Amino acid sequence: MRAASLLLLLLLTLSEAADTQTTALRGRVVDADGAPIASARVGVIDQQSAAMREIQTDSSGRFQIDSLIPGRQYRIAVSKFGYEAATLSNIVPGGNEIIIMLKPQKNRPAHLYQTQPKSARPPDISDMAASVELKAKLVVLNVFVKDAGDNPVLDLQRSNFAVYDDGAPQEIVHFEEINSPLSATLVVDTSSSMEGSPLREARRAALEFVNQSHRQNELALIAFNNRVRVALPFTQNHSQIRAAIDQLTATGGTALYDAIASAIELTKSANYPRQVIVLLSDGKDQDSSKRFDELERLVQSSNVVIFAVGEYAEEERKQFIAGNKYYKQPALEANLNPVWVLRRLADISGGEAFFPRAGERLEQFFSLIARELHHQYVIAYSPPIRSGEPTFHNIRVQVASAAHPGPLIVKTRKGYFD
């Protein structure tokens, strides 16, 4: 009898040990040439409990997440500056090492496959059909949070944020705390109306932004009049940017919409997911080939955030500052109010527009923009897969923090086209 009791106790102990047994998920992140990608962020999400673990790849591109539940399905999210992010679902840990390939090209899928043991047979057609193609597109949000006293809130974590896409909650697959590096394009109006002191002040303001930028930020410069010119592509050499700013000269008309469209195109070569346009203009568009509705759609289809400073002669400012869509009748494209245009582009992208009064120095506005960029969080999620014609999708971000019980104000983009 005693022997039977001991046997029963042993079986129960073994059963409990089996129930608490854990497993690991091992993988390697590589580029298109098979070279390892170090310091990539790997998030592993339990699809049942939504619990998330995060780790970075080592110098060989490898990662390992321990203490996972056997048989449970997990979602993996991988991200790295300069590469398309990758997500995959329904992964069961404990098998062969997972190889994840990230591609630097924009809007290209990443592919996942599992390594086969040396003794395994070559894959046939059915094996290839089982390979997983990942949807690489991410919606990237630059999020600025402040309290009721207009002070930036700087101590939030991933768990404090909730993101909704057309009202449906989304899983945050990438999160960066404040002051992470970014790619910023300075877009400066060099039309003939900027000649003399306006251009000198514009140079000083642009230099102020450069001086306050994170040393790892990559910066680019676009100058525009009736034509658009990339004065300097993205570089982390801020001395080169300063030199290019000093060489700006004023002549010609104003192709404002074409300049912003060119800046958005330039961000495709950016290395950071945070992509910002900082614009200075002193007039309304006169020479662009692109229409405003085309530009608006382009902004809504990108991840770029637009900050704009519009400086106008006093008589023009009185005419524009009311902010009506058209500064005069009839309601034609040529009569669009530049104040309304800049406010609209800033609002839909999650930025801000400023309109200095006579005597106000431009440097203070560029300094204000630089400080806000230091205090932005970066959140990314993989949007739902949809079919049919592209439509606009609304984004809502909520923040809850026990450390900040009062109302918090969130500023980010309003949505996107997909």
C-alpha positions as CSV (number, residue, x, y, z in Angstrom):
1,M,0.0,0.0,0.0
2,R,2.8,2.3,1.0
3,A,4.6,1.5,-2.3
4,A,1.5,2.3,-4.3
5,S,1.2,5.7,-2.6
6,L,4.8,6.5,-3.3
7,L,4.3,5.5,-7.0
8,L,1.2,7.7,-7.2
9,L,3.1,10.7,-5.7
10,L,5.9,10.2,-8.1
11,L,3.5,10.2,-11.1
12,L,1.8,13.3,-9.9
13,T,5.2,15.1,-9.5
14,L,6.3,14.1,-13.0
15,S,2.9,15.3,-14.4
16,E,3.3,18.7,-12.7
17,A,6.9,19.0,-14.0
18,A,5.6,18.3,-17.5
19,D,3.0,21.0,-17.1
20,T,5.6,23.6,-16.0
21,Q,8.1,22.6,-18.7
22,T,9.1,25.5,-21.0
23,T,10.8,25.8,-24.4
24,A,12.7,28.3,-26.3
25,L,12.5,30.1,-29.7
26,R,15.7,30.5,-31.6
27,G,16.3,32.5,-34.7
28,R,18.7,34.5,-36.8
29,V,18.1,37.8,-38.7
30,V,20.0,38.4,-41.9
31,D,20.0,40.8,-44.9
32,A,19.3,39.9,-48.5
33,D,22.9,38.7,-48.9
34,G,22.7,36.4,-45.9
35,A,24.9,38.7,-43.7
36,P,23.9,38.9,-40.1
37,I,22.0,41.9,-38.8
38,A,23.1,42.8,-35.3
39,S,21.1,44.8,-32.8
40,A,17.8,44.2,-34.5
41,R,14.8,44.3,-32.2
42,V,12.9,41.1,-31.9
43,G,9.5,41.0,-30.1
44,V,7.8,37.7,-29.4
45,I,4.1,38.0,-28.5
46,D,2.0,35.3,-26.9
47,Q,-1.1,35.2,-29.2
48,Q,-3.3,33.9,-26.4
49,S,-2.3,36.2,-23.5
50,A,-0.8,39.1,-25.5
51,A,2.3,39.0,-23.2
52,M,5.4,40.2,-25.0
53,R,9.1,39.6,-24.6
54,E,11.7,41.7,-26.4
55,I,15.4,41.1,-27.2
56,Q,18.1,42.3,-29.6
57,T,20.1,40.1,-31.9
58,D,23.8,39.6,-31.1
59,S,26.8,40.2,-33.4
60,S,25.9,37.0,-35.4
61,G,22.3,38.1,-35.9
62,R,21.0,35.4,-33.5
63,F,18.4,35.7,-30.8
64,Q,16.9,33.2,-28.3
65,I,13.8,33.7,-26.2
66,D,13.5,31.3,-23.3
67,S,10.7,30.2,-20.9
68,L,8.0,30.0,-23.6
69,I,5.0,27.6,-23.3
70,P,5.3,24.4,-25.4
71,G,2.6,24.2,-28.1
72,R,1.6,27.8,-27.7
73,Q,1.4,30.0,-30.8
74,Y,3.5,33.2,-30.9
75,R,3.8,36.2,-33.2
76,I,7.3,37.5,-34.0
77,A,8.0,41.2,-34.9
78,V,11.5,42.2,-36.1
79,S,12.6,45.7,-36.8
80,K,15.9,47.5,-37.5
81,F,16.7,51.0,-38.8
82,G,17.2,51.0,-42.6
83,Y,15.3,47.8,-43.2
84,E,11.7,46.8,-43.7
85,A,10.1,45.5,-40.6
86,A,8.8,41.9,-40.6
87,T,6.0,40.2,-38.6
88,L,4.8,36.6,-38.7
89,S,2.2,34.7,-36.8
90,N,1.3,31.2,-35.5
91,I,4.9,30.3,-34.8
92,V,5.3,27.4,-32.3
93,P,8.7,27.4,-30.5
94,G,11.0,24.5,-30.0
95,G,11.8,23.6,-33.6
96,N,14.6,24.4,-35.9
97,E,16.3,27.8,-35.9
98,I,14.2,30.4,-37.7
99,I,15.9,32.6,-40.3
100,I,14.4,36.0,-41.0
101,M,15.6,38.0,-43.9
102,L,15.1,41.8,-43.9
103,K,15.3,43.8,-47.0
104,P,16.4,47.5,-47.1
105,Q,14.1,48.4,-50.1
106,K,10.9,50.2,-49.3
107,N,7.6,48.4,-49.7
108,R,9.1,45.0,-50.3
109,P,8.1,41.9,-48.4
110,A,10.5,40.1,-46.1
111,H,10.6,36.3,-46.3
112,L,10.9,33.7,-43.5
113,Y,12.0,30.2,-43.8
114,Q,13.3,27.5,-41.4
115,T,16.7,25.9,-41.8
116,Q,16.6,22.2,-42.6
117,P,18.9,19.6,-40.8
118,K,21.7,18.4,-43.0
119,S,20.0,14.9,-43.1
120,A,16.7,16.4,-44.3
121,R,15.5,15.7,-47.9
122,P,15.5,18.6,-50.4
123,P,12.3,20.7,-50.3
124,D,9.7,19.8,-52.8
125,I,6.8,22.0,-54.2
126,S,4.7,21.4,-51.1
127,D,7.5,22.6,-48.8
128,M,7.8,25.7,-50.9
129,A,4.1,26.4,-50.6
130,A,4.5,26.3,-46.8
131,S,7.0,29.2,-46.8
132,V,5.7,32.3,-45.2
133,E,5.6,35.7,-46.9
134,L,5.4,38.5,-44.4
135,K,3.6,41.8,-44.8
136,A,6.4,44.3,-44.3
137,K,4.4,47.6,-44.3
138,L,4.2,49.3,-41.0
139,V,2.3,52.4,-39.9
140,V,4.8,54.5,-38.0
141,L,3.5,57.1,-35.6
142,N,5.6,59.9,-34.1
143,V,3.7,60.6,-30.9
144,F,4.0,63.7,-28.7
145,V,2.3,63.7,-25.3
146,K,1.8,66.6,-23.0
147,D,-0.1,67.3,-19.8
148,A,-2.7,70.0,-19.1
149,G,0.1,72.4,-18.2
150,D,1.6,72.1,-21.7
151,N,4.6,70.1,-20.3
152,P,5.9,67.1,-22.3
153,V,5.4,63.8,-20.6
154,L,8.7,61.9,-20.9
155,D,8.5,58.7,-18.8
156,L,5.9,56.6,-20.7
157,Q,6.4,53.0,-21.7
158,R,4.9,50.8,-24.4
159,S,2.2,49.6,-22.0
160,N,0.9,53.1,-21.5
161,F,-0.2,53.4,-25.1
162,A,-3.2,52.0,-27.0
163,V,-3.6,52.3,-30.8
164,Y,-6.8,52.0,-32.8
165,D,-7.1,51.7,-36.6
166,D,-10.7,52.5,-37.7
167,G,-11.7,51.8,-34.1
168,A,-10.1,48.4,-33.9
169,P,-7.3,47.9,-31.3
170,Q,-3.8,47.2,-32.8
171,E,-0.8,45.4,-31.5
172,I,2.2,47.7,-31.1
173,V,5.1,45.8,-32.8
174,H,7.8,48.6,-32.4
175,F,8.2,51.2,-29.7
176,E,11.0,53.7,-29.1
177,E,11.3,56.1,-26.2
178,I,11.9,59.8,-26.6
179,N,14.9,61.3,-28.4
180,S,15.6,58.4,-30.7
181,P,17.4,59.5,-34.0
182,L,15.4,60.6,-37.0
183,S,15.7,61.6,-40.6
184,A,14.8,65.3,-41.2
185,T,14.6,67.2,-44.4
186,L,14.9,71.0,-44.3
187,V,12.8,72.5,-47.1
188,V,13.7,76.2,-47.7
189,D,11.9,78.7,-49.9
190,T,14.5,80.5,-52.1
191,S,12.2,82.4,-54.3
192,S,13.0,86.0,-55.3
193,S,10.8,87.4,-52.4
194,M,13.3,85.8,-50.0
195,E,16.2,87.9,-51.3
196,G,18.2,89.9,-48.7
197,S,17.3,89.9,-45.0
198,P,14.5,87.2,-45.3
199,L,17.0,84.7,-46.6
200,R,19.6,85.6,-44.1
201,E,17.1,85.1,-41.3
202,A,16.0,81.8,-42.9
203,R,19.6,80.6,-42.9
204,R,20.0,81.5,-39.2
205,A,16.8,79.6,-38.4
206,A,17.8,76.5,-40.3
207,L,21.2,76.5,-38.6
208,E,19.5,76.7,-35.3
209,F,17.6,73.6,-36.1
210,V,20.8,71.8,-37.1
211,N,22.6,72.9,-33.9
212,Q,19.8,71.5,-31.7
213,S,19.5,68.2,-33.6
214,H,20.5,64.9,-32.2
215,R,24.1,64.2,-33.3
216,Q,23.0,60.9,-34.8
217,N,20.1,62.5,-36.8
218,E,20.6,62.4,-40.6
219,L,19.6,65.6,-42.3
220,A,18.9,66.7,-45.9
221,L,18.4,70.0,-47.5
222,I,15.9,71.0,-50.3
223,A,15.8,74.5,-51.8
224,F,13.0,75.6,-54.0
225,N,11.9,78.5,-56.2
226,N,10.0,77.7,-59.4
227,R,12.2,74.6,-59.5
228,V,13.1,72.1,-56.8
229,R,16.7,71.3,-56.0
230,V,18.1,68.7,-53.6
231,A,20.9,70.8,-52.2
232,L,22.2,67.9,-50.1
233,P,20.9,64.3,-49.6
234,F,20.7,62.7,-46.2
235,T,23.9,62.8,-44.2
236,Q,25.0,62.6,-40.6
237,N,27.7,65.1,-41.4
238,H,26.1,68.2,-39.9
239,S,29.0,70.4,-41.1
240,Q,28.0,69.6,-44.7
241,I,24.4,70.7,-44.0
242,R,25.6,74.0,-42.4
243,A,27.8,74.7,-45.5
244,A,24.9,73.9,-47.9
245,I,22.6,76.3,-45.9
246,D,25.2,79.1,-46.1
247,Q,25.2,78.7,-49.9
248,L,21.5,79.2,-50.5
249,T,20.6,82.1,-52.8
250,A,17.2,83.6,-53.8
251,T,15.7,83.9,-57.2
252,G,12.6,82.8,-59.2
253,G,9.0,81.8,-58.2
254,T,7.4,79.4,-55.7
255,A,6.8,75.7,-56.4
256,L,5.7,74.9,-52.8
257,Y,3.7,71.7,-53.5
258,D,6.4,70.2,-55.8
259,A,9.0,70.9,-53.1
260,I,7.0,69.0,-50.4
261,A,6.4,66.1,-52.8
262,S,10.1,65.9,-53.6
263,A,10.9,65.9,-49.8
264,I,8.5,62.9,-49.3
265,E,10.2,61.1,-52.2
266,L,13.6,61.8,-50.7
267,T,12.5,60.1,-47.4
268,K,12.5,56.8,-49.3
269,S,16.3,56.9,-49.0
270,A,16.1,57.6,-45.2
271,N,17.7,55.2,-42.7
272,Y,15.5,56.0,-39.8
273,P,11.7,55.2,-39.4
274,R,11.2,58.7,-37.9
275,Q,10.9,60.9,-40.9
276,V,10.2,64.7,-40.6
277,I,10.0,67.6,-43.0
278,V,10.7,71.1,-41.6
279,L,9.5,73.7,-44.1
280,L,10.0,77.5,-44.4
281,S,8.1,79.5,-47.0
282,D,7.1,83.1,-47.4
283,G,4.4,82.8,-50.0
284,K,1.7,80.8,-51.7
285,D,2.3,78.2,-54.4
286,Q,2.5,79.6,-57.9
287,D,4.6,77.2,-60.1
288,S,3.9,73.6,-59.0
289,S,2.9,70.9,-61.5
290,K,1.4,68.9,-58.6
291,R,-2.1,69.9,-57.4
292,F,-2.9,70.3,-53.7
293,D,-5.3,67.3,-53.6
294,E,-2.5,65.1,-55.0
295,L,-0.1,66.4,-52.4
296,E,-2.6,65.9,-49.6
297,R,-3.0,62.2,-50.7
298,L,0.7,61.8,-50.9
299,V,1.2,63.0,-47.3
300,Q,-1.6,60.8,-46.1
301,S,0.0,57.8,-47.8
302,S,3.4,58.3,-46.1
303,N,4.8,58.2,-42.6
304,V,6.3,61.7,-42.8
305,V,5.5,64.4,-40.3
306,I,5.4,68.0,-41.5
307,F,6.4,71.1,-39.4
308,A,5.9,74.3,-41.3
309,V,6.8,78.0,-40.7
310,G,5.0,80.5,-42.9
311,E,6.4,84.0,-42.8
312,Y,4.5,86.6,-44.8
313,A,4.7,90.3,-45.5
314,E,2.3,92.2,-43.2
315,E,-0.3,92.9,-45.8
316,E,-0.3,89.3,-47.0
317,R,-0.4,88.0,-43.4
318,K,-3.6,90.0,-42.8
319,Q,-5.1,88.5,-45.9
320,F,-4.1,84.9,-45.1
321,I,-4.2,84.6,-41.3
322,A,-7.9,84.1,-40.9
323,G,-7.2,80.6,-42.2
324,N,-10.1,80.2,-44.6
325,K,-9.5,77.6,-47.3
326,Y,-9.6,80.2,-50.0
327,Y,-8.2,83.6,-49.3
328,K,-10.3,85.1,-52.0
329,Q,-13.1,84.0,-54.4
330,P,-13.7,82.2,-56.6
331,A,-12.9,78.9,-55.0
332,L,-10.1,77.9,-57.3
333,E,-6.8,76.1,-56.8
334,A,-4.9,79.3,-57.5
335,N,-6.7,81.0,-54.6
336,L,-5.9,78.4,-51.9
337,N,-4.9,80.1,-48.7
338,P,-1.2,79.2,-47.9
339,V,-2.0,79.4,-44.1
340,W,-4.8,76.9,-44.5
341,V,-2.5,74.7,-46.7
342,L,0.3,74.6,-44.2
343,R,-2.1,74.0,-41.3
344,R,-3.8,71.2,-43.2
345,L,-0.6,69.4,-44.1
346,A,0.8,69.7,-40.5
347,D,-2.5,68.6,-39.0
348,I,-3.0,65.4,-41.0
349,S,0.7,64.4,-40.6
350,G,0.8,65.0,-36.8
351,G,3.1,68.1,-37.0
352,E,2.4,71.8,-36.5
353,A,2.4,75.1,-38.4
354,F,3.7,78.4,-37.1
355,F,3.1,81.9,-38.5
356,P,5.4,84.5,-36.9
357,R,4.3,88.1,-36.5
358,A,6.4,91.0,-37.7
359,G,9.5,91.2,-35.5
360,E,9.4,87.7,-34.2
361,R,12.6,85.8,-34.9
362,L,12.4,82.6,-36.9
363,E,15.1,80.9,-34.8
364,Q,12.7,80.5,-31.8
365,F,10.2,78.5,-34.0
366,F,12.9,76.2,-35.4
367,S,14.2,75.7,-31.9
368,L,10.7,74.9,-30.7
369,I,10.3,72.3,-33.4
370,A,13.7,70.7,-32.6
371,R,12.7,70.4,-28.9
372,E,9.4,68.8,-29.7
373,L,11.2,66.2,-31.9
374,H,13.4,65.4,-28.9
375,H,10.3,64.5,-26.9
376,Q,8.4,62.3,-29.4
377,Y,7.8,58.6,-28.9
378,V,7.8,56.2,-31.9
379,I,5.1,53.6,-32.2
380,A,4.6,51.2,-35.1
381,Y,2.0,48.6,-35.9
382,S,1.2,46.3,-38.8
383,P,-2.2,47.4,-40.3
384,P,-4.9,45.0,-41.2
385,I,-4.6,43.4,-44.6
386,R,-7.3,44.9,-46.8
387,S,-8.6,44.4,-50.3
388,G,-10.2,46.7,-52.8
389,E,-9.5,50.4,-53.6
390,P,-7.3,52.3,-51.2
391,T,-9.3,54.3,-48.7
392,F,-8.5,56.6,-45.7
393,H,-8.2,54.9,-42.3
394,N,-8.5,56.8,-39.1
395,I,-5.9,56.4,-36.3
396,R,-6.5,57.1,-32.6
397,V,-3.8,56.8,-29.9
398,Q,-4.8,56.8,-26.2
399,V,-2.4,57.1,-23.3
400,A,-3.1,56.0,-19.7
401,S,-0.5,56.4,-16.9
402,A,-1.0,56.1,-13.1
403,A,1.9,58.6,-12.7
404,H,0.0,61.2,-14.7
405,P,-3.7,61.0,-13.5
406,G,-4.8,64.2,-15.2
407,P,-5.8,64.5,-18.8
408,L,-3.0,63.9,-21.3
409,I,-3.0,65.5,-24.7
410,V,-1.7,63.3,-27.6
411,K,-0.5,64.7,-30.9
412,T,0.1,62.3,-33.9
413,R,-1.1,61.8,-37.4
414,K,-4.8,61.5,-38.0
415,G,-4.7,58.5,-40.4
416,Y,-3.4,57.1,-43.7
417,F,-4.4,55.9,-47.1
418,D,-4.1,52.2,-47.8
